[in-house]
Amino acid sequence: MARTRSPRIDKTPFEATITDLTHDGRGVARRDGKAVFVSGALPGERVMAEQTAKNRHFDEAKALDVLEASPDRVTPRCPHFGTCGGCVLQHLDEARQIQAKQRVLLENLERIGHVTPRAVLPPLTGAAWGYRRKGRFSVRRVNKKDKTLVGFREQDPRFVADLSECHTVIPGIGTKITALAGLVESLDAREHIPQIEFIAGDAGADFSGIALVFRHLLPLSEGDRGKLAAFGQATRFAIFLQPGGLESVHALWPEAPQLAFALAPWDVSLAFRPLDFIQVNAALNEKMIARTFELLDPQPQDRVLDLFCGLGNFTLPMARLVGEVVGVEGEAGLVVRARDNAARNGLDNAHFHAADLTQDQRGTPWMRQGFDKLLLDPPRSGAIEVLQQLPLRQFDRIVYVSCHPGSLARDAGYLVNEQGYTLVSAGVMDMFPHTAHVESIALFERR
């Protein structure tokens, strides 16, 4: 069979005038009538660009030189910006970043959902640097460079960025990337460690609250185990090993580290395991919970349904405010830990169930119970399957927390145009500064 050839890329630099910004942070230009998405360019700029990819309906390019800069352009703080794929907006003023995300949300609501909120909520923002407490570093031994690289993927995801530091990761981890690379380079198994997960909670008695999970494809020698444990002792990081799937994760040092973080305004503490999902930005998480409760308006007599509840990030603080709250989550392990968290916080009015919310749940006991209000915090795919099953007439008020404006817009269209709700308000939350990720929240009320 004949091999399909990739379209020929013209590397000749060309001048481009940038008129807009894409949802993923690239400048939009036109060349011979065809759209071109230019990384590193901002609206209002003239740049010299070079084509990097060719598609049927649009081309891709990168900015080589800025001929006329936008007044919103700032000097990126990180020396790796433009190569590392972890951030795409460091060259845009922070206030303009959140405005761009708000525009993405509103455009998605109008274009996909055919809805417009009555009010746009003021954006939730916080510290723009040193906020990321959970993530995954890729690891690669590069023989040509005779070194091990630890970092996020480059903008070209085939490669690992050669990082020395990261300013968006919490300083306890972001300043240790060179040390991590040196540690892996010293191991016998250096070519068999593809990734290091990091996560941080509150400091414990014997460690800093930071945990690292080393994924390894072959058994580790006693020498390697000793080096990893020594690194943990020196840094006060908890060290975990992952030789297989999720259930294979186990502590190397200290013997039984306890990971947890407090939600102080509600006198709640959540214990978690090192690969569990927790909100990446701790300060924004508390602001997000507070805004969610402000919109949902929980009352002492309310019964609230919290879908996609995870460890109980919303459920357990909510239990301090309402008569009863029921959390439902698809990952059984998270449900177990959510129940344990309810017990350790003395909350006997928070109940949890494991259920795949993309499948038919209409026969389950929790679905048949009556509720006053609904909270949704779904994954990127959204919540349309469960919304189509729920007896929605029971909910006077719905608050939807979203990590993807497209799926929120689709679900908002269903609630407003088919189920008789009003989109009262919507807004963005800057959970991931300097990235194109859009976190948002919306309030729906029954007409």
C-alpha positions as CSV (number, residue, x, y, z in Angstrom):
1,M,0.0,0.0,0.0
2,A,1.3,3.4,-0.9
3,R,2.5,5.5,2.1
4,T,0.7,8.8,2.6
5,R,3.1,11.7,2.5
6,S,2.9,14.5,5.0
7,P,2.2,17.9,3.5
8,R,5.3,19.8,2.6
9,I,6.2,22.5,5.1
10,D,7.6,25.8,3.8
11,K,10.2,27.0,6.3
12,T,10.6,30.4,4.7
13,P,9.9,33.1,7.4
14,F,6.9,35.2,6.7
15,E,5.3,38.3,8.3
16,A,2.0,37.9,10.1
17,T,-0.4,40.3,11.7
18,I,-2.1,38.7,14.8
19,T,-5.8,39.4,15.2
20,D,-7.0,37.0,17.9
21,L,-6.0,34.4,20.4
22,T,-7.0,30.8,20.2
23,H,-8.4,28.8,23.1
24,D,-4.9,27.2,23.6
25,G,-3.0,30.5,23.7
26,R,-1.8,30.9,20.1
27,G,-2.1,34.0,18.0
28,V,-4.4,33.9,15.0
29,A,-3.3,35.3,11.6
30,R,-4.3,34.8,8.0
31,R,-1.9,33.9,5.2
32,D,-3.2,33.8,1.6
33,G,-6.7,33.6,3.1
34,K,-5.9,30.6,5.3
35,A,-5.9,30.7,9.1
36,V,-2.5,30.3,10.8
37,F,-2.1,29.6,14.5
38,V,1.2,31.2,15.7
39,S,2.7,30.1,19.1
40,G,4.4,32.9,21.0
41,A,2.3,35.7,19.3
42,L,-0.3,38.0,20.8
43,P,-3.3,39.9,19.3
44,G,-2.2,43.3,17.9
45,E,1.3,42.2,17.1
46,R,3.3,41.9,13.9
47,V,5.7,39.0,13.9
48,M,8.0,37.1,11.7
49,A,6.9,33.5,11.8
50,E,7.9,30.1,10.5
51,Q,5.5,27.3,9.5
52,T,5.7,24.2,11.8
53,A,2.7,22.2,10.5
54,K,0.3,22.2,7.6
55,N,-3.4,21.1,7.7
56,R,-6.2,21.2,5.3
57,H,-8.1,24.1,7.0
58,F,-5.4,25.8,8.9
59,D,-1.6,26.0,9.3
60,E,0.6,26.2,12.4
61,A,3.6,28.3,13.0
62,K,5.9,29.8,15.7
63,A,6.9,33.4,16.1
64,L,10.6,34.0,15.3
65,D,10.7,37.7,16.0
66,V,8.3,40.3,17.3
67,L,8.3,43.3,14.9
68,E,5.6,45.2,16.7
69,A,4.8,44.1,20.3
70,S,1.4,44.2,22.0
71,P,1.2,46.5,25.1
72,D,0.0,43.4,26.9
73,R,3.3,41.5,26.3
74,V,5.5,40.9,29.3
75,T,8.9,39.2,29.7
76,P,8.4,35.6,30.6
77,R,9.8,34.8,34.0
78,C,10.9,31.2,33.2
79,P,14.0,30.7,31.0
80,H,12.4,27.6,29.6
81,F,9.3,29.3,28.3
82,G,8.7,28.7,24.6
83,T,10.3,25.2,24.8
84,C,8.6,23.6,27.8
85,G,4.9,22.8,27.2
86,G,3.9,23.3,30.8
87,C,3.0,27.0,30.2
88,V,1.8,28.9,27.0
89,L,0.8,32.3,28.4
90,Q,3.8,33.6,30.4
91,H,4.3,36.3,27.7
92,L,0.8,37.7,28.3
93,D,0.0,40.1,31.2
94,E,-1.6,38.2,34.1
95,A,-4.8,40.3,34.1
96,R,-5.1,39.8,30.3
97,Q,-4.7,36.1,30.7
98,I,-7.8,35.8,32.9
99,Q,-9.7,38.1,30.6
100,A,-8.9,35.8,27.7
101,K,-10.1,32.8,29.6
102,Q,-13.4,34.6,30.4
103,R,-13.8,35.3,26.7
104,V,-13.3,31.6,25.9
105,L,-15.9,30.6,28.4
106,L,-18.5,33.1,27.1
107,E,-17.9,32.3,23.5
108,N,-18.3,28.6,24.2
109,L,-21.5,29.1,26.0
110,E,-22.9,31.1,23.1
111,R,-21.5,29.1,20.2
112,I,-22.0,25.5,21.6
113,G,-24.8,25.9,24.2
114,H,-26.7,28.8,22.6
115,V,-26.9,30.3,26.1
116,T,-25.8,33.6,27.8
117,P,-25.5,34.1,31.5
118,R,-27.6,36.8,33.1
119,A,-24.5,37.9,35.0
120,V,-20.7,37.3,34.6
121,L,-19.1,36.5,37.9
122,P,-15.9,38.4,38.8
123,P,-12.9,36.1,38.1
124,L,-11.4,34.2,41.0
125,T,-7.6,34.7,41.0
126,G,-4.7,34.1,43.4
127,A,-0.9,33.8,43.3
128,A,0.3,33.3,39.8
129,W,3.6,31.6,40.7
130,G,4.4,28.6,42.9
131,Y,0.9,27.3,43.0
132,R,1.0,23.8,41.5
133,R,1.0,21.1,44.2
134,K,0.3,18.1,42.0
135,G,1.7,17.0,38.6
136,R,3.9,14.5,36.7
137,F,7.4,15.0,35.5
138,S,8.5,12.9,32.5
139,V,12.0,11.3,32.8
140,R,14.3,10.4,30.0
141,R,17.9,9.3,29.8
142,V,19.4,11.1,26.7
143,N,22.6,9.3,25.8
144,K,23.6,11.9,23.2
145,K,23.7,14.5,26.1
146,D,25.0,11.9,28.6
147,K,22.4,13.1,31.1
148,T,19.0,12.4,32.5
149,L,16.2,14.9,31.9
150,V,13.4,15.5,34.4
151,G,10.6,17.9,33.4
152,F,7.4,18.5,31.6
153,R,7.0,17.6,28.0
154,E,8.2,20.1,25.4
155,Q,5.7,21.9,23.2
156,D,6.7,19.1,20.8
157,P,5.5,16.3,23.1
158,R,8.0,13.8,21.7
159,F,10.7,15.4,23.9
160,V,11.2,16.1,27.6
161,A,12.1,19.6,28.4
162,D,15.6,20.1,29.9
163,L,14.4,22.0,33.0
164,S,16.6,23.4,35.8
165,E,13.6,24.8,37.7
166,C,9.9,25.5,37.4
167,H,8.2,28.7,38.7
168,T,4.6,27.5,38.6
169,V,5.3,24.4,40.8
170,I,5.4,24.9,44.5
171,P,9.0,26.0,45.4
172,G,9.6,22.9,47.5
173,I,9.5,20.9,44.3
174,G,10.1,23.4,41.6
175,T,13.6,24.2,42.9
176,K,14.6,20.5,43.2
177,I,14.3,19.5,39.5
178,T,18.1,19.6,38.9
179,A,18.6,17.5,42.1
180,L,15.9,15.0,40.9
181,A,17.7,14.7,37.5
182,G,21.0,14.1,39.3
183,L,19.4,11.5,41.6
184,V,17.9,9.5,38.7
185,E,21.2,9.8,36.7
186,S,23.0,8.1,39.7
187,L,20.6,5.1,39.7
188,D,21.3,1.7,38.1
189,A,17.7,1.9,36.8
190,R,18.1,5.4,35.3
191,E,16.9,4.2,31.8
192,H,13.8,2.4,33.3
193,I,12.2,5.3,35.2
194,P,9.7,7.0,32.9
195,Q,8.0,9.4,35.3
196,I,8.0,11.0,38.7
197,E,4.6,12.1,40.1
198,F,4.6,14.8,42.8
199,I,1.9,15.8,45.2
200,A,1.9,18.0,48.3
201,G,-0.3,18.3,51.4
202,D,0.3,19.7,54.8
203,A,3.6,19.0,56.5
204,G,3.7,16.1,58.9
205,A,5.8,15.4,62.0
206,D,8.4,13.4,60.0
207,F,8.3,14.8,56.5
208,S,7.5,18.0,54.6
209,G,4.1,17.0,53.2
210,I,5.6,16.6,49.8
211,A,5.5,13.1,48.2
212,L,7.2,11.7,45.1
213,V,6.2,8.6,43.3
214,F,8.9,6.9,41.2
215,R,7.5,4.8,38.4
216,H,10.0,2.0,37.6
217,L,9.7,-0.6,34.8
218,L,12.2,-3.1,36.3
219,P,12.9,-4.1,40.0
220,L,15.2,-1.7,41.8
221,S,18.5,-2.8,43.2
222,E,19.1,-2.4,46.9
223,G,21.6,0.4,46.0
224,D,18.9,2.3,44.1
225,R,16.4,1.9,46.9
226,G,19.0,3.2,49.4
227,K,19.7,6.3,47.2
228,L,16.0,7.1,46.9
229,A,15.5,6.7,50.6
230,A,18.5,8.9,51.4
231,F,17.1,11.6,49.0
232,G,13.9,11.4,50.9
233,Q,15.6,11.8,54.3
234,A,17.7,14.7,53.1
235,T,14.8,16.6,51.6
236,R,12.1,15.3,54.0
237,F,10.1,14.2,50.9
238,A,8.0,11.0,51.3
239,I,9.2,8.6,48.7
240,F,6.9,6.1,47.0
241,L,7.6,3.4,44.4
242,Q,5.3,2.2,41.6
243,P,6.4,-1.0,39.9
244,G,3.1,-1.6,38.3
245,G,-0.5,-0.3,38.3
246,L,-2.1,2.1,40.8
247,E,-2.4,-0.6,43.5
248,S,1.3,-1.3,43.4
249,V,2.2,2.1,44.9
250,H,3.9,1.7,48.2
251,A,6.0,3.8,50.6
252,L,9.8,3.5,50.7
253,W,10.5,6.3,53.2
254,P,9.2,7.0,55.7
255,E,7.5,3.8,56.6
256,A,3.9,5.0,56.6
257,P,3.7,8.7,55.6
258,Q,0.3,10.3,56.2
259,L,-0.8,12.6,53.4
260,A,-3.5,15.2,54.1
261,F,-4.6,18.8,53.6
262,A,-6.8,21.0,55.7
263,L,-9.7,23.1,54.5
264,A,-9.5,25.4,57.5
265,P,-12.5,27.6,56.9
266,W,-14.7,24.5,57.4
267,D,-12.6,22.7,59.9
268,V,-12.1,19.8,57.6
269,S,-9.0,17.7,56.8
270,L,-8.8,15.3,53.8
271,A,-6.4,12.4,53.8
272,F,-5.3,11.2,50.4
273,R,-3.0,8.7,48.6
274,P,-0.1,10.0,46.4
275,L,-1.8,9.3,43.1
276,D,-5.3,10.5,44.1
277,F,-6.9,13.5,42.4
278,I,-6.7,16.7,44.4
279,Q,-7.2,20.2,43.2
280,V,-3.8,21.5,41.9
281,N,-4.0,25.0,43.3
282,A,-4.6,24.9,47.1
283,A,-5.4,28.6,47.6
284,L,-7.7,28.7,44.6
285,N,-9.4,25.5,45.8
286,E,-10.5,27.2,49.0
287,K,-11.8,30.3,47.1
288,M,-13.6,27.9,44.7
289,I,-15.3,26.1,47.5
290,A,-16.4,29.4,49.1
291,R,-17.8,30.6,45.8
292,T,-19.6,27.3,45.2
293,F,-21.3,27.6,48.5
294,E,-22.2,31.3,47.9
295,L,-23.9,30.3,44.7
296,L,-25.5,27.1,45.9
297,D,-26.8,28.8,49.1
298,P,-26.8,25.6,51.3
299,Q,-29.3,25.8,54.1
300,P,-29.4,23.7,57.4
301,Q,-32.5,21.8,56.2
302,D,-31.2,21.0,52.7
303,R,-30.3,17.6,51.2
304,V,-27.6,18.2,48.6
305,L,-26.4,15.8,45.9
306,D,-22.7,16.1,45.0
307,L,-21.8,14.3,41.8
308,F,-18.2,13.4,40.8
309,C,-17.3,14.1,44.4
310,G,-13.8,12.5,44.6
311,L,-12.3,12.6,48.1
312,G,-15.1,14.9,49.3
313,N,-13.5,18.2,48.5
314,F,-16.9,19.9,48.3
315,T,-18.9,17.2,50.1
316,L,-17.3,17.3,53.5
317,P,-17.2,21.1,53.9
318,M,-20.8,21.1,52.7
319,A,-21.7,18.7,55.5
320,R,-20.9,21.5,58.0
321,L,-23.7,23.6,56.5
322,V,-26.6,21.3,55.5
323,G,-28.8,18.6,56.9
324,E,-27.4,15.9,54.6
325,V,-25.1,15.6,51.6
326,V,-24.7,12.6,49.3
327,G,-21.5,12.3,47.3
328,V,-21.2,10.0,44.2
329,E,-17.9,9.1,42.5
330,G,-16.9,6.7,39.9
331,E,-13.5,5.6,41.3
332,A,-14.2,3.1,44.1
333,G,-10.9,3.8,45.9
334,L,-11.7,7.5,46.2
335,V,-15.1,6.6,47.7
336,V,-13.5,4.5,50.3
337,R,-11.2,7.4,51.3
338,A,-14.1,9.8,51.2
339,R,-16.0,7.7,53.7
340,D,-12.8,7.5,55.9
341,N,-12.5,11.3,55.6
342,A,-16.1,11.7,56.8
343,A,-15.4,9.5,59.8
344,R,-12.1,11.2,60.7
345,N,-13.9,14.6,60.6
346,G,-16.9,13.3,62.6
347,L,-19.4,14.0,59.8
348,D,-22.2,11.4,60.0
349,N,-24.4,13.4,57.6
350,A,-22.1,12.9,54.6
351,H,-22.8,9.7,52.7
352,F,-20.8,8.3,49.7
353,H,-21.6,5.9,46.9
354,A,-19.5,4.5,44.0
355,A,-21.1,4.6,40.6
356,D,-20.1,5.1,37.0
357,L,-22.0,8.2,36.2
358,T,-21.7,7.7,32.5
359,Q,-24.0,4.6,32.8
360,D,-27.6,4.2,33.7
361,Q,-28.1,4.7,37.4
362,R,-31.8,5.2,37.5
363,G,-32.4,2.1,39.6
364,T,-29.9,2.9,42.3
365,P,-31.2,3.9,45.8
366,W,-29.3,7.2,45.9
367,M,-30.8,8.3,42.6
368,R,-34.3,7.8,44.0
369,Q,-33.8,9.9,47.1
370,G,-35.1,13.4,47.1
371,F,-32.8,16.4,47.0
372,D,-33.0,20.1,47.1
373,K,-29.8,21.2,45.3
374,L,-27.2,19.7,43.0
375,L,-23.5,20.2,42.7
376,L,-21.5,18.9,39.7
377,D,-17.7,18.8,39.3
378,P,-17.3,16.4,36.3
379,P,-14.1,15.5,34.3
380,R,-13.4,17.1,31.0
381,S,-16.1,15.0,29.2
382,G,-18.8,16.8,31.2
383,A,-22.0,15.5,32.9
384,I,-24.5,15.1,30.0
385,E,-25.1,11.3,30.6
386,V,-26.1,11.7,34.3
387,L,-28.0,15.0,33.7
388,Q,-30.2,13.0,31.2
389,Q,-31.0,10.5,33.9
390,L,-31.6,12.7,36.9
391,P,-35.2,13.8,37.9
392,L,-34.1,17.4,37.5
393,R,-37.4,18.9,38.7
394,Q,-36.4,18.3,42.3
395,F,-33.4,20.7,42.1
396,D,-34.2,24.3,42.5
397,R,-30.6,25.2,42.1
398,I,-27.6,23.6,40.3
399,V,-24.0,24.7,40.6
400,Y,-21.7,23.3,37.9
401,V,-17.9,23.4,38.4
402,S,-16.1,22.8,35.1
403,C,-12.6,22.1,33.9
404,H,-13.6,22.3,30.2
405,P,-15.7,25.2,28.8
406,G,-16.9,23.2,25.8
407,S,-18.5,20.4,27.8
408,L,-20.0,23.0,30.3
409,A,-21.5,24.9,27.3
410,R,-23.0,21.7,25.9
411,D,-24.5,20.8,29.3
412,A,-25.7,24.3,29.9
413,G,-27.6,24.2,26.6
414,Y,-29.3,21.0,27.7
415,L,-30.3,22.5,31.1
416,V,-31.5,25.8,29.7
417,N,-33.0,24.9,26.3
418,E,-34.4,21.5,27.1
419,Q,-35.0,21.4,30.9
420,G,-36.2,24.9,31.7
421,Y,-33.4,26.2,33.8
422,T,-32.0,29.7,33.7
423,L,-28.3,30.3,33.5
424,V,-28.1,32.9,36.3
425,S,-24.4,33.5,36.3
426,A,-21.1,32.1,35.1
427,G,-17.4,33.0,35.5
428,V,-13.8,31.7,35.4
429,M,-11.4,30.7,38.1
430,D,-7.6,30.9,37.5
431,M,-6.7,27.5,38.8
432,F,-3.8,27.2,36.3
433,P,-2.1,30.6,35.8
434,H,0.1,30.9,32.7
435,T,-1.6,28.0,31.0
436,A,-4.6,28.0,28.6
437,H,-6.6,25.8,31.0
438,V,-10.0,27.3,31.7
439,E,-11.7,26.4,35.0
440,S,-15.2,27.8,35.4
441,I,-18.4,27.8,37.5
442,A,-22.0,28.3,36.6
443,L,-25.3,28.7,38.5
444,F,-28.6,27.4,37.2
445,E,-32.0,28.0,38.7
446,R,-35.3,26.5,37.7
447,R,-37.7,28.9,36.1
